[in-house]
Amino acid sequence: MHFEGDTTQAIVVGVVNDYVYGYMYGKPDPVMFFSTTPEHTNTMFVRFKPQNTIESVLTAMQKVMKKDNPAYPFDYRFTDTMFDNMFLTEALVSKLSRLFATLAILISCLGLFGLAAYTAERRTKEIGIRKVLGASVPGLAGLLSKEFLQLVIVSCAIAFPVAWWRISIWLKNYPYRIDINLWVFFAAGAVALIIALLTVSFQSVKAALANPVKSLRSE
């Protein structure tokens, strides 16, 4: 192969139909790989054996470069670092998403805890009457927790389709992307139910264990 306007000769060593290079948002294009003579080489990709340490490899490469190419400084970069730099925005979005998700969960738990305390206080006499009539502590705790779990289920039913729609739009920015698995939403719903149950159960059990005589004293 000859370059137009140049006498440089190169040998084609590979042709790829769809190749994404340097820009992960770009569409895959055909790419041709070629090999030229050493004097036209300005970048080398080196792969070393796993048993060799990075320090020993860099030291050996530096000796070779100083011997055979002393006019140029020995400059190197790691491929994984270059690859990671392409995803700096995604990494930042991931960290911020985890941070705000944690804050949202904490605020939601505080709200559930306060709402459970208010509900238990409002239904104190009802709980006392049920307990006098033979209701068990697990039964009363389940009665108080059921309405909160229903709210969590309704919120999941509303949030999951919206989340799936937004994630689908975001993934369309990438030529190569993963599929959205339904088990992720089922797992998220199960975790949400467990967190809500743990948050509400403290107040529910506390109200169920209260002495019914004190709650019915004013009646």
N, C-alpha and C positions, 0 to 999 in steps of 0.2 A: 504494500500500500504506500502511495506517495501523497504527501500533503500538498495542497494547491499553493503554488508560489514558493515552494520550499523543496529542497533536495533531500530532506530527511526521509529515510525509509523506516517503515514500521511493519511489524508482523501482527496480523489479527489473531488473537488468542482466544477470543470468546465473543459471542453475541447473545444478548438477553432481550427477550421481547418486552417484558414489563419489569422495570427496575426503578425503585425509589431511592434517590441519592441526595443527601444533603438537606432535604426539605421534606419533612414527614407529611405535610399537608398537600404536597403536590401529587398530581396523578402519575401513575407509572408510565414511563416512556421506554422505547427501545434504546439500548445502550450497546456500544461496541467497545471492547477492551482490546488494546494493542500494546505491543512491546517495542520499544526503540532501543537504540544503542546506549551504552552507559553514559556517554557525554551529554545526552539530552535528558538525563534523569535528575530531578530535583527533590523527589520525595520517595522514601522507601518505607514499605510496611514490613515489619519484622514480627515474626511469631516464634516464640521460644518454647522450649519444652517445660512442662509443669514442674519438673523436679529442680529446675534452675530458679534461683532467686532473682528478683528484679534488680537488686544492687549489682550482682555479679554480671548479669547480662548488660546493663548499662555501662559498667566499667569496661567490659570487653569491646562493646561497640564504640565507646569513646576512643579507645586506643587505636582501633582500626581507622576511624574517621580522621584522627589527628595524623596518622601515618600516610593515608592515601588521599586525604582531602584537607590539608592543613589551612587552606585559605579561607575556609568557611567555618563558622562556629558550630559546635555540636548542639543542635536543638532537637528536642524530642517532645512528643505528646502521646498520651495513652488513648487508644481508640475508645475504651469504655467511657473515659471522661468526655471526649468529644461527643459521644452518643448521648450521654446524660445531659449535656448542655442544650441539646435540642429539645429536651422535655422540661426545661426550667419552669415554664408557665404551668404545665400540667402538675409538676411537683408542688408548686406554690398553691395551686387550686386545691390539691389533695390535702395539704396541711391546713389551709383555711377551712376546708369542708369539715375535717375532723374536729377542729377547734370549735366552730360554730355548732356542729352537731352535738358535741359534749355540753356546750352551754345551753342549747335547746333542751337536751335531756334533763339537765339539772333544774332548769326553770320549770319544766313540765312536772318533774317530781315534786318540787316545792308546791306547785299549784295543786297537784293531786293530794298531797299531804294535808294542805290547808282545807281543801274541799271535803276530804274524808273526815277531818276533825269537826268541821261545821256540821256535816250530815249526821255524824255520831251524836253530837250535842243536841241537834234538833230532834233526833229520834230516840232520845234517852228513855222516855217513858214507854214508848213502843217496845224497845228492847227489854225493859224491865218486865212488862206484861208478858211478852213471849217467853222470857226466862222462867217466870213464875208458873206459866202453863206447861213447862216441860221442854222448852227449846234448848238444844245443846249449844255449847260454845262454837264448835265448827259450823253448825247450821246458821247461827247468828252471824258469824264472820263471813260466811259465804253469801248470806243475804245482803249484807252491807257492801260487799265487794262486787256483787254481780252487776250492779248498775254502772259502776265505773268501768268494768271490763267491757260492757256493752258500748260505752262511749269510745273506748279505745278501738274496738272492732269497727265501729262506724267511721272513725277518723282514718283508720288504715284503708278502708274501702274507698274513701275519697282521695287519700294521698297517693296510693300506689299507682292508679292509672295516670295521674298527673306526673308523677316521677318517671314512669315508663315513657311517657310522651316527651318529656324534656330530655331524658337521657338519649332517646332515639335521635332527636334533633342534633344533640351535641356530637354523637358518634358519627353522624354523616359528614363531619368535617375531615374525617380520616379515610383515605382510600382503602386501607386495611384496618379492620376493626373487629372486635369481639361481638358475640351475640348476647343479648340480655336473657338470662335464664330466669325462669319463674321461681326457682327455689330460693333465689336471693330475696324476693319479696315475702315468701312464706317464712323464711328465717328472720327477716326484719320484723314481721308481724308477731312471731313467737317471742322474740326478744322484747318487743314493746309490751306484750301482755305480761311477761314475767316481771319486767320493771314496774309496771303499774300494779301488779298484784303484791309485790314486795313493799311498794310504797304505801298502799292502802291497807294492807293486812295488819300493820302495827296498830293503827287506830281502830280497825274492826275488832281485833282480838281484845284490845284494851276496853272497848265499849261492851263487848260480850262478857268479859270477866268482871265487870263492875257489879257491885252489890245491888240487886233490884230493890231492896228496901229503901235505899237512899234515893233512888230515882222516882219511887212512887210515894215518897213521904208526904208530898204536898197534895196528893190526891185524896 
